[in-house]
Amino acid sequence: MRGTSLRMLSAIAARTRCRMRRWDFVSAYLQGDLEPGEVCYCLPPPGYASKGADGLPQVCKVIKPVYGMAQAGRRWQRSLFPWLIEQGFTAMHADPCVFHKTVTMSTPKGPRTETVYIGCYVDDLSITYKYDDAHSLYSKFASAMVARWKVEDEGDIEDLLGVEFSFEGGSITLKQTAYIGRVVREYLPDGVSSRAQVSQPPSDASLPQVVADALSITDAPDPALLKKYQSIVGALLYCATNTRPDIAYSVNMLCRAMAKPTPELLEAAYRVLTYLHRHRDIGLRYMADGKPLRGQSDSDWGVKHSISGWLFTYSSACISWGSKKQSSVALSSCEAEIMAGSEASKEAVYLRRFLTELGMGDKHPTELGMDNQSAIAISYNPELHSRTKHIDRRHFYIRECVENLQLRVPFVSTVDNMADFFTKPLPPKTFYAMRNAIMNVPSHAMHN
């Protein structure tokens, strides 16, 4: 499943007061089945004769998928997913790796409606449910799973793919404290520099120019520098796309020079790593607030490619965000805003579809706040023809969403537009205020 889907399931669990549990399949690929009529051969494993009695090479015929086969993962998926459907679960169109089932169960206290959500990631299941007594849908499904598969119940979910789950007072926090610790130990073995200020954000105003200078260099980079830089930025990217929207802009800029790193860019990467180390214990904290899905978009217009930034919040914290270089040069701030809004609209449609399939959709259009009046006007009507006649049709996707009543685009002042967080370096005070609001950082953790 997608990272956004995992965050959405966590937000739903916090909103509905559900539990989340992790199940792990033992040697999952070995539990798959080959397709009828599928014939595969492999070389004998170490310790077995590679030649027959006649001296000719011999091979083994594979009767079950094994690790190392190109199709082993696919065969496992084609064994598990049909079985889940046989159990009455429905695969979502928004994310085919997320399943759900709603039934009305008979209990000694009377009938009750239950829903179980399952998120699949290869051999790990994240199961969200509310009831676990003997009469519950979850208990019956767990019994069926144990009877059919070699599987382990790992209890209440604590981590999944480097993402840690913390449950406190009805809230669910997703963070990557242990992962950040491992990355810091690997790339900063001597510890964090004492010269770095405690309150400094992950980037400063010089970062765009440092990136531009690196991209203008024509000489081949030092191989050792290239390997180290790409490795560090790759590790940072895993945080930026899972639980740490606060470094999304910085990592976006660092990724632009992935093939042309400089010592200055390496220092910028170390700065992001230092920031993560000092703020490693915070994450996305979801709570039951009853508010609908909401989004904002913004852009930082430049003479070259502008930056699109957007975010969507649900259950008090951000569930989806983006900081992305625009694919073409915008000739005005209005055009840059429209391009950013259309990019955000695509994510809004996916998130609306996700919630609708789970019976939690909002009949009203989703808010996508923008701080540019001209862009808002164009979102509703084909105005300002002389300034927009050259813009590609796909950048007006936001208008189609508005006409279909999927979105509405209210005005939000620049100081209140949280999407600005993803388009440029911000002063420390502004950065931390927006970070705490976007990630729903608790007050007792704001001093970190």
ROMAR-562094 format. One record per residue (C-alpha): x, y, z; residue number from 0. Coordinates in Angstrom, 3 decimals, decimal comma, padded with zeros to 6 digits, m for minus. Layout:
BEGIN
site X X&Y Y&Z Z&k NUM
...
//
This chain:
BEGIN
site X 000,000&Y 000,000&Z 000,000&k 0
site X 001,002&Y 003,613&Z m000,467&k 1
site X 002,418&Y 005,617&Z 002,394&k 2
site X m000,557&Y 007,969&Z 002,144&k 3
site X m002,909&Y 005,011&Z 002,606&k 4
site X m001,125&Y 003,970&Z 005,791&k 5
site X m001,410&Y 007,496&Z 007,158&k 6
site X m005,078&Y 007,612&Z 006,166&k 7
site X m005,805&Y 004,337&Z 007,966&k 8
site X m004,009&Y 005,697&Z 011,035&k 9
site X m006,045&Y 008,901&Z 010,892&k 10
site X m009,258&Y 006,885&Z 010,565&k 11
site X m008,246&Y 004,698&Z 013,514&k 12
site X m007,684&Y 007,801&Z 015,662&k 13
site X m010,978&Y 009,325&Z 014,535&k 14
site X m013,047&Y 006,183&Z 015,166&k 15
site X m011,183&Y 005,032&Z 018,279&k 16
site X m010,057&Y 001,823&Z 016,617&k 17
site X m007,078&Y m000,401&Z 017,326&k 18
site X m004,325&Y m001,225&Z 014,875&k 19
site X m002,636&Y m004,603&Z 014,819&k 20
site X 000,198&Y m006,093&Z 012,778&k 21
site X 000,326&Y m009,593&Z 011,341&k 22
site X 003,344&Y m011,076&Z 009,579&k 23
site X 003,373&Y m013,992&Z 007,132&k 24
site X 006,193&Y m016,472&Z 007,682&k 25
site X 008,263&Y m016,948&Z 004,501&k 26
site X 005,451&Y m015,389&Z 002,520&k 27
site X 006,772&Y m016,110&Z m000,965&k 28
site X 006,930&Y m019,816&Z m000,185&k 29
site X 003,198&Y m019,763&Z 000,582&k 30
site X 002,266&Y m018,649&Z m002,912&k 31
site X 001,263&Y m020,910&Z m005,793&k 32
site X 002,402&Y m021,086&Z m009,386&k 33
site X m000,144&Y m020,437&Z m012,092&k 34
site X m001,817&Y m023,545&Z m013,596&k 35
site X 000,432&Y m024,877&Z m016,333&k 36
site X 003,338&Y m022,620&Z m015,370&k 37
site X 006,670&Y m024,443&Z m015,670&k 38
site X 009,862&Y m023,065&Z m014,096&k 39
site X 013,318&Y m024,526&Z m013,695&k 40
site X 016,297&Y m023,514&Z m011,595&k 41
site X 019,850&Y m024,630&Z m010,972&k 42
site X 020,324&Y m027,081&Z m008,095&k 43
site X 020,985&Y m025,353&Z m004,763&k 44
site X 024,445&Y m025,612&Z m003,167&k 45
site X 025,129&Y m029,102&Z m001,842&k 46
site X 023,167&Y m030,900&Z m004,552&k 47
site X 024,644&Y m032,547&Z m007,614&k 48
site X 024,734&Y m030,254&Z m010,622&k 49
site X 025,204&Y m033,172&Z m013,033&k 50
site X 023,317&Y m036,400&Z m013,483&k 51
site X 024,598&Y m039,971&Z m013,708&k 52
site X 025,196&Y m039,474&Z m017,425&k 53
site X 027,464&Y m036,510&Z m016,742&k 54
site X 025,070&Y m033,983&Z m018,266&k 55
site X 023,991&Y m030,839&Z m016,388&k 56
site X 020,691&Y m031,159&Z m014,613&k 57
site X 018,149&Y m028,648&Z m013,317&k 58
site X 015,352&Y m028,697&Z m010,775&k 59
site X 011,702&Y m028,236&Z m011,654&k 60
site X 010,091&Y m025,667&Z m009,365&k 61
site X 006,735&Y m026,699&Z m007,946&k 62
site X 006,284&Y m023,731&Z m005,552&k 63
site X 007,479&Y m020,116&Z m005,783&k 64
site X 010,815&Y m019,580&Z m004,060&k 65
site X 012,764&Y m016,490&Z m003,111&k 66
site X 014,856&Y m015,302&Z m006,037&k 67
site X 012,258&Y m016,019&Z m008,705&k 68
site X 011,268&Y m012,935&Z m010,657&k 69
site X 007,567&Y m013,771&Z m010,335&k 70
site X 007,610&Y m014,920&Z m006,685&k 71
site X 006,170&Y m011,648&Z m005,345&k 72
site X 003,425&Y m011,612&Z m007,942&k 73
site X 002,470&Y m015,215&Z m007,209&k 74
site X 002,244&Y m014,411&Z m003,504&k 75
site X m000,023&Y m011,453&Z m004,229&k 76
site X m002,232&Y m013,576&Z m006,498&k 77
site X m002,611&Y m016,104&Z m003,668&k 78
site X m003,330&Y m013,691&Z m000,819&k 79
site X m005,626&Y m011,163&Z m002,482&k 80
site X m008,171&Y m013,663&Z m003,885&k 81
site X m008,322&Y m015,309&Z m000,458&k 82
site X m009,108&Y m011,965&Z 001,193&k 83
site X m011,881&Y m011,429&Z m001,331&k 84
site X m013,222&Y m014,935&Z m000,546&k 85
site X m013,446&Y m013,833&Z 003,093&k 86
site X m015,814&Y m011,060&Z 002,034&k 87
site X m013,335&Y m008,182&Z 001,893&k 88
site X m013,407&Y m005,615&Z m000,896&k 89
site X m010,275&Y m004,243&Z m002,529&k 90
site X m010,324&Y m000,477&Z m002,872&k 91
site X m010,073&Y 001,194&Z m006,256&k 92
site X m008,159&Y 004,082&Z m004,692&k 93
site X m005,495&Y 001,661&Z m003,440&k 94
site X m005,864&Y m002,026&Z m004,447&k 95
site X m003,639&Y m003,041&Z m001,528&k 96
site X m006,199&Y m001,840&Z 001,032&k 97
site X m009,232&Y m004,029&Z 001,835&k 98
site X m012,305&Y m003,376&Z 003,930&k 99
site X m015,358&Y m005,267&Z 005,142&k 100
site X m018,431&Y m004,036&Z 007,007&k 101
site X m020,990&Y m006,412&Z 008,543&k 102
site X m023,653&Y m006,381&Z 011,219&k 103
site X m022,738&Y m008,943&Z 013,880&k 104
site X m025,058&Y m010,644&Z 016,356&k 105
site X m023,765&Y m010,421&Z 019,918&k 106
site X m025,254&Y m011,259&Z 023,331&k 107
site X m025,868&Y m007,516&Z 023,758&k 108
site X m027,609&Y m007,205&Z 020,412&k 109
site X m026,575&Y m006,479&Z 016,830&k 110
site X m023,712&Y m004,107&Z 016,066&k 111
site X m022,052&Y m002,901&Z 012,888&k 112
site X m018,332&Y m003,558&Z 012,569&k 113
site X m015,733&Y m002,609&Z 009,990&k 114
site X m012,260&Y m004,066&Z 009,536&k 115
site X m009,617&Y m002,405&Z 007,357&k 116
site X m006,573&Y m004,281&Z 006,076&k 117
site X m003,514&Y m002,659&Z 004,552&k 118
site X m001,122&Y m005,038&Z 002,769&k 119
site X 002,581&Y m004,450&Z 002,248&k 120
site X 004,137&Y m007,639&Z 000,825&k 121
site X 004,099&Y m009,974&Z 003,859&k 122
site X 002,898&Y m007,479&Z 006,473&k 123
site X m000,728&Y m006,714&Z 007,276&k 124
site X m001,867&Y m003,620&Z 009,143&k 125
site X m005,351&Y m004,418&Z 010,475&k 126
site X m007,597&Y m001,697&Z 011,886&k 127
site X m010,613&Y m002,806&Z 013,962&k 128
site X m012,700&Y m001,785&Z 016,960&k 129
site X m013,977&Y m005,008&Z 018,549&k 130
site X m011,959&Y m008,149&Z 019,339&k 131
site X m014,276&Y m010,277&Z 021,473&k 132
site X m015,155&Y m013,822&Z 020,443&k 133
site X m018,166&Y m012,648&Z 018,420&k 134
site X m016,302&Y m009,922&Z 016,527&k 135
site X m015,523&Y m009,806&Z 012,836&k 136
site X m011,830&Y m009,384&Z 013,607&k 137
site X m011,681&Y m012,534&Z 015,769&k 138
site X m013,367&Y m014,629&Z 013,107&k 139
site X m011,048&Y m013,287&Z 010,419&k 140
site X m007,970&Y m013,918&Z 012,599&k 141
site X m009,065&Y m017,533&Z 013,134&k 142
site X m009,555&Y m018,018&Z 009,395&k 143
site X m006,140&Y m016,554&Z 008,696&k 144
site X m004,373&Y m018,831&Z 011,181&k 145
site X m006,158&Y m021,864&Z 009,690&k 146
site X m005,096&Y m020,992&Z 006,133&k 147
site X m001,622&Y m019,431&Z 006,400&k 148
site X 001,582&Y m019,655&Z 008,385&k 149
site X 001,237&Y m016,308&Z 010,076&k 150
site X 002,283&Y m014,570&Z 013,289&k 151
site X 000,205&Y m012,142&Z 015,324&k 152
site X 002,657&Y m009,448&Z 016,399&k 153
site X 000,147&Y m007,643&Z 018,598&k 154
site X m000,699&Y m003,954&Z 018,596&k 155
site X 001,260&Y m002,338&Z 015,823&k 156
site X 004,505&Y m000,765&Z 017,006&k 157
site X 006,346&Y m000,271&Z 013,727&k 158
site X 005,932&Y m000,955&Z 010,038&k 159
site X 008,702&Y m000,438&Z 007,493&k 160
site X 010,629&Y 001,911&Z 009,734&k 161
site X 007,529&Y 003,879&Z 010,776&k 162
site X 006,817&Y 003,739&Z 014,510&k 163
site X 003,335&Y 003,984&Z 016,027&k 164
site X 002,694&Y 005,619&Z 019,379&k 165
site X m000,724&Y 005,507&Z 021,084&k 166
site X m001,446&Y 008,061&Z 023,804&k 167
site X m004,711&Y 009,464&Z 025,088&k 168
site X m006,684&Y 008,519&Z 021,986&k 169
site X m004,108&Y 009,956&Z 019,586&k 170
site X m001,920&Y 008,005&Z 017,158&k 171
site X 001,534&Y 009,374&Z 016,324&k 172
site X 003,602&Y 008,185&Z 013,385&k 173
site X 007,325&Y 008,865&Z 013,698&k 174
site X 010,724&Y 007,474&Z 012,691&k 175
site X 012,871&Y 007,945&Z 015,777&k 176
site X 014,790&Y 004,673&Z 015,481&k 177
site X 015,313&Y 005,055&Z 011,727&k 178
site X 016,687&Y 008,575&Z 012,169&k 179
site X 019,008&Y 007,289&Z 014,890&k 180
site X 020,436&Y 004,632&Z 012,574&k 181
site X 020,943&Y 007,143&Z 009,763&k 182
site X 022,684&Y 009,623&Z 012,075&k 183
site X 025,004&Y 006,943&Z 013,437&k 184
site X 025,916&Y 005,906&Z 009,905&k 185
site X 026,561&Y 009,333&Z 008,387&k 186
site X 027,535&Y 011,340&Z 011,478&k 187
site X 029,606&Y 008,806&Z 013,434&k 188
site X 031,290&Y 011,603&Z 015,410&k 189
site X 027,974&Y 013,105&Z 016,412&k 190
site X 026,239&Y 016,349&Z 015,536&k 191
site X 028,426&Y 019,417&Z 015,085&k 192
site X 028,451&Y 021,666&Z 018,129&k 193
site X 028,562&Y 024,708&Z 015,825&k 194
site X 025,037&Y 024,102&Z 014,566&k 195
site X 022,419&Y 026,221&Z 016,301&k 196
site X 019,787&Y 024,302&Z 018,191&k 197
site X 016,928&Y 026,365&Z 016,760&k 198
site X 018,020&Y 026,349&Z 013,112&k 199
site X 015,498&Y 024,932&Z 010,602&k 200
site X 016,597&Y 022,285&Z 008,074&k 201
site X 017,482&Y 024,880&Z 005,415&k 202
site X 018,109&Y 028,587&Z 005,012&k 203
site X 017,643&Y 031,174&Z 002,276&k 204
site X 020,940&Y 030,257&Z 000,589&k 205
site X 019,868&Y 026,721&Z m000,370&k 206
site X 018,258&Y 027,574&Z m003,765&k 207
site X 021,414&Y 029,389&Z m004,882&k 208
site X 023,658&Y 026,552&Z m003,674&k 209
site X 021,599&Y 024,140&Z m005,768&k 210
site X 021,693&Y 026,455&Z m008,798&k 211
site X 025,481&Y 026,794&Z m008,522&k 212
site X 025,866&Y 023,019&Z m008,375&k 213
site X 023,711&Y 022,489&Z m011,463&k 214
site X 025,835&Y 024,970&Z m013,445&k 215
site X 029,032&Y 022,950&Z m012,914&k 216
site X 030,057&Y 020,960&Z m015,992&k 217
site X 032,883&Y 018,891&Z m014,458&k 218
site X 032,198&Y 015,348&Z m013,305&k 219
site X 031,720&Y 015,113&Z m009,523&k 220
site X 034,095&Y 013,259&Z m007,243&k 221
site X 032,904&Y 009,609&Z m007,114&k 222
site X 033,258&Y 009,381&Z m003,341&k 223
site X 031,308&Y 012,601&Z m002,843&k 224
site X 028,652&Y 011,459&Z m005,302&k 225
site X 028,117&Y 008,146&Z m003,506&k 226
site X 027,960&Y 009,685&Z m000,044&k 227
site X 025,622&Y 012,496&Z m001,112&k 228
site X 023,203&Y 010,221&Z m002,941&k 229
site X 023,144&Y 007,809&Z m000,020&k 230
site X 022,387&Y 010,530&Z 002,542&k 231
site X 019,718&Y 012,225&Z 000,432&k 232
site X 018,102&Y 008,849&Z m000,288&k 233
site X 017,878&Y 008,187&Z 003,456&k 234
site X 016,419&Y 011,653&Z 004,041&k 235
site X 013,900&Y 011,119&Z 001,250&k 236
site X 012,448&Y 008,109&Z 003,078&k 237
site X 011,691&Y 010,355&Z 006,053&k 238
site X 010,373&Y 013,210&Z 003,925&k 239
site X 007,823&Y 010,994&Z 002,199&k 240
site X 006,623&Y 009,047&Z 005,235&k 241
site X 006,372&Y 011,028&Z 008,460&k 242
site X 008,390&Y 014,233&Z 008,136&k 243
site X 006,788&Y 016,893&Z 005,958&k 244
site X 009,005&Y 019,423&Z 007,762&k 245
site X 011,988&Y 018,423&Z 005,600&k 246
site X 010,046&Y 017,970&Z 002,334&k 247
site X 011,164&Y 021,284&Z 000,815&k 248
site X 014,806&Y 020,829&Z 001,812&k 249
site X 014,984&Y 017,295&Z 000,432&k 250
site X 013,213&Y 018,379&Z m002,755&k 251
site X 015,951&Y 020,950&Z m003,378&k 252
site X 018,750&Y 018,511&Z m002,526&k 253
site X 017,323&Y 015,943&Z m004,945&k 254
site X 017,627&Y 018,394&Z m007,843&k 255
site X 021,414&Y 018,093&Z m007,744&k 256
site X 021,541&Y 014,359&Z m007,105&k 257
site X 023,960&Y 013,847&Z m010,026&k 258
site X 026,029&Y 016,994&Z m009,363&k 259
site X 026,758&Y 017,274&Z m005,655&k 260
site X 029,197&Y 019,792&Z m004,237&k 261
site X 030,801&Y 020,068&Z m000,791&k 262
site X 028,355&Y 022,895&Z m000,039&k 263
site X 025,398&Y 020,665&Z m000,885&k 264
site X 026,810&Y 017,902&Z 001,291&k 265
site X 026,927&Y 020,378&Z 004,173&k 266
site X 023,299&Y 021,278&Z 003,427&k 267
site X 022,398&Y 017,575&Z 003,625&k 268
site X 024,235&Y 017,297&Z 006,943&k 269
site X 022,218&Y 020,273&Z 008,164&k 270
site X 018,944&Y 018,458&Z 007,427&k 271
site X 020,297&Y 015,372&Z 009,167&k 272
site X 021,286&Y 017,452&Z 012,198&k 273
site X 017,805&Y 018,958&Z 012,341&k 274
site X 016,213&Y 015,502&Z 012,220&k 275
site X 018,493&Y 014,291&Z 015,003&k 276
site X 017,471&Y 017,146&Z 017,271&k 277
site X 013,778&Y 016,700&Z 016,493&k 278
site X 013,734&Y 012,915&Z 016,068&k 279
site X 010,959&Y 012,292&Z 018,611&k 280
site X 008,191&Y 014,242&Z 016,861&k 281
site X 005,895&Y 012,919&Z 014,158&k 282
site X 002,414&Y 013,150&Z 012,696&k 283
site X m000,121&Y 013,080&Z 015,530&k 284
site X m003,669&Y 012,139&Z 014,529&k 285
site X m006,645&Y 012,840&Z 016,783&k 286
site X m010,433&Y 012,636&Z 016,587&k 287
site X m011,455&Y 016,159&Z 015,623&k 288
site X m014,467&Y 015,563&Z 013,343&k 289
site X m013,235&Y 018,028&Z 010,722&k 290
site X m013,510&Y 017,115&Z 007,021&k 291
site X m010,631&Y 016,658&Z 004,615&k 292
site X m009,045&Y 020,029&Z 003,829&k 293
site X m006,192&Y 021,142&Z 001,629&k 294
site X m004,114&Y 024,138&Z 000,614&k 295
site X m001,770&Y 024,805&Z m002,285&k 296
site X 000,821&Y 027,429&Z m003,062&k 297
site X 003,763&Y 028,133&Z m005,348&k 298
site X 007,003&Y 030,056&Z m005,212&k 299
site X 007,152&Y 031,784&Z m008,566&k 300
site X 010,612&Y 032,161&Z m010,058&k 301
site X 012,130&Y 033,219&Z m013,376&k 302
site X 012,860&Y 029,549&Z m014,045&k 303
site X 010,914&Y 026,525&Z m012,852&k 304
site X 008,696&Y 027,382&Z m009,898&k 305
site X 007,914&Y 025,121&Z m006,952&k 306
site X 004,500&Y 023,637&Z m006,242&k 307
site X 003,573&Y 022,972&Z m002,646&k 308
site X 000,405&Y 021,433&Z m001,218&k 309
site X m000,910&Y 019,579&Z 001,803&k 310
site X m004,093&Y 017,899&Z 003,009&k 311
site X m005,060&Y 017,457&Z 006,637&k 312
site X m007,390&Y 014,967&Z 008,269&k 313
site X m007,823&Y 014,057&Z 011,928&k 314
site X m005,789&Y 017,086&Z 013,083&k 315
site X m002,591&Y 016,398&Z 011,112&k 316
site X m001,197&Y 016,246&Z 007,614&k 317
site X m001,880&Y 013,043&Z 005,686&k 318
site X m000,558&Y 014,060&Z 002,267&k 319
site X 001,897&Y 016,700&Z 001,129&k 320
site X 004,177&Y 017,587&Z m001,733&k 321
site X 007,012&Y 019,898&Z m002,688&k 322
site X 007,736&Y 019,575&Z m006,378&k 323
site X 009,535&Y 021,400&Z m009,148&k 324
site X 007,070&Y 022,463&Z m011,833&k 325
site X 007,469&Y 020,781&Z m015,201&k 326
site X 007,412&Y 023,989&Z m017,258&k 327
site X 008,302&Y 027,632&Z m016,790&k 328
site X 005,416&Y 029,742&Z m015,488&k 329
site X 005,178&Y 033,255&Z m016,984&k 330
site X 003,324&Y 034,709&Z m014,011&k 331
site X 002,565&Y 034,010&Z m010,375&k 332
site X m001,030&Y 033,274&Z m011,385&k 333
site X 000,096&Y 030,569&Z m013,796&k 334
site X 002,400&Y 029,048&Z m011,169&k 335
site X m000,480&Y 028,975&Z m008,678&k 336
site X m002,799&Y 027,276&Z m011,170&k 337
site X m000,176&Y 024,619&Z m011,863&k 338
site X 000,272&Y 024,000&Z m008,143&k 339
site X m003,491&Y 023,871&Z m007,592&k 340
site X m004,007&Y 021,328&Z m010,362&k 341
site X m001,259&Y 019,143&Z m008,899&k 342
site X m002,982&Y 019,295&Z m005,527&k 343
site X m006,347&Y 018,561&Z m007,168&k 344
site X m005,125&Y 015,152&Z m008,309&k 345
site X m004,284&Y 014,224&Z m004,736&k 346
site X m007,616&Y 015,594&Z m003,526&k 347
site X m009,516&Y 013,330&Z m005,934&k 348
site X m007,588&Y 010,290&Z m004,690&k 349
site X m008,180&Y 011,143&Z m001,030&k 350
site X m011,897&Y 011,809&Z m001,603&k 351
site X m012,239&Y 008,486&Z m003,409&k 352
site X m010,421&Y 006,728&Z m000,568&k 353
site X m012,785&Y 008,110&Z 002,076&k 354
site X m015,878&Y 007,586&Z m000,071&k 355
site X m015,091&Y 003,908&Z m000,599&k 356
site X m014,854&Y 003,493&Z 003,170&k 357
site X m018,184&Y 005,212&Z 003,705&k 358
site X m016,598&Y 008,331&Z 005,189&k 359
site X m016,763&Y 010,609&Z 002,174&k 360
site X m017,988&Y 014,172&Z 002,357&k 361
site X m020,896&Y 015,064&Z 000,083&k 362
site X m019,712&Y 018,655&Z 000,009&k 363
site X m016,744&Y 019,775&Z m002,138&k 364
site X m013,349&Y 019,574&Z m000,482&k 365
site X m011,698&Y 022,880&Z 000,349&k 366
site X m008,440&Y 023,661&Z m001,450&k 367
site X m007,330&Y 027,036&Z m000,161&k 368
site X m005,210&Y 029,355&Z m002,334&k 369
site X m003,805&Y 032,838&Z m001,728&k 370
site X m003,905&Y 034,167&Z m005,304&k 371
site X m007,157&Y 035,841&Z m006,335&k 372
site X m006,468&Y 035,552&Z m010,071&k 373
site X m005,800&Y 031,823&Z m009,772&k 374
site X m009,011&Y 031,381&Z m007,791&k 375
site X m010,997&Y 033,229&Z m010,459&k 376
site X m009,506&Y 031,025&Z m013,196&k 377
site X m010,367&Y 027,934&Z m011,143&k 378
site X m014,052&Y 028,815&Z m011,492&k 379
site X m014,235&Y 030,467&Z m014,916&k 380
site X m012,080&Y 030,733&Z m018,067&k 381
site X m011,062&Y 034,322&Z m017,395&k 382
site X m007,980&Y 036,395&Z m018,245&k 383
site X m007,635&Y 034,860&Z m021,701&k 384
site X m004,718&Y 037,038&Z m022,761&k 385
site X m002,654&Y 035,751&Z m019,812&k 386
site X m003,743&Y 032,101&Z m019,897&k 387
site X m004,157&Y 031,212&Z m023,580&k 388
site X m000,722&Y 029,549&Z m023,668&k 389
site X m001,183&Y 027,337&Z m020,584&k 390
site X m001,467&Y 023,592&Z m021,237&k 391
site X m004,932&Y 022,161&Z m020,820&k 392
site X m003,835&Y 019,707&Z m018,123&k 393
site X m003,015&Y 022,599&Z m015,808&k 394
site X m006,718&Y 023,495&Z m015,736&k 395
site X m007,653&Y 020,175&Z m014,160&k 396
site X m008,550&Y 022,095&Z m011,011&k 397
site X m011,361&Y 023,825&Z m012,934&k 398
site X m012,821&Y 020,457&Z m013,934&k 399
site X m012,781&Y 019,360&Z m010,289&k 400
site X m014,581&Y 022,568&Z m009,288&k 401
site X m017,219&Y 022,099&Z m011,973&k 402
site X m017,773&Y 018,493&Z m010,849&k 403
site X m018,329&Y 019,730&Z m007,280&k 404
site X m015,320&Y 017,816&Z m006,011&k 405
site X m013,474&Y 020,948&Z m004,957&k 406
site X m014,103&Y 024,494&Z m003,958&k 407
site X m011,304&Y 027,050&Z m003,829&k 408
site X m011,648&Y 029,578&Z m001,006&k 409
site X m009,207&Y 032,423&Z m000,491&k 410
site X m006,717&Y 032,050&Z 002,334&k 411
site X m004,294&Y 034,794&Z 003,315&k 412
site X m000,624&Y 034,220&Z 002,633&k 413
site X 000,276&Y 034,151&Z 006,328&k 414
site X m002,330&Y 031,428&Z 006,921&k 415
site X m001,488&Y 029,341&Z 003,852&k 416
site X 000,334&Y 026,324&Z 005,267&k 417
site X 001,350&Y 025,185&Z 001,782&k 418
site X 003,897&Y 028,028&Z 001,808&k 419
site X 005,834&Y 025,685&Z 004,102&k 420
site X 006,672&Y 023,506&Z 001,074&k 421
site X 007,766&Y 026,180&Z m001,388&k 422
site X 010,631&Y 028,141&Z 000,190&k 423
site X 012,961&Y 028,399&Z 003,200&k 424
site X 011,208&Y 030,142&Z 006,076&k 425
site X 012,539&Y 032,125&Z 009,057&k 426
site X 012,888&Y 029,961&Z 012,179&k 427
site X 009,892&Y 031,416&Z 014,021&k 428
site X 007,567&Y 030,997&Z 011,034&k 429
site X 008,969&Y 027,563&Z 010,224&k 430
site X 008,379&Y 026,112&Z 013,685&k 431
site X 004,912&Y 027,632&Z 013,997&k 432
site X 003,824&Y 026,067&Z 010,695&k 433
site X 005,553&Y 022,769&Z 011,453&k 434
site X 003,778&Y 022,389&Z 014,776&k 435
site X 000,411&Y 023,130&Z 013,165&k 436
site X 000,921&Y 020,846&Z 010,160&k 437
site X 002,221&Y 017,892&Z 012,172&k 438
site X 000,052&Y 018,588&Z 015,246&k 439
site X 003,091&Y 018,581&Z 017,509&k 440
site X 002,008&Y 018,536&Z 021,187&k 441
site X 002,934&Y 021,542&Z 023,287&k 442
site X 005,254&Y 019,540&Z 025,562&k 443
site X 007,348&Y 018,552&Z 022,508&k 444
site X 007,607&Y 022,022&Z 020,915&k 445
site X 010,825&Y 022,839&Z 022,770&k 446
site X 012,705&Y 020,068&Z 020,930&k 447
//
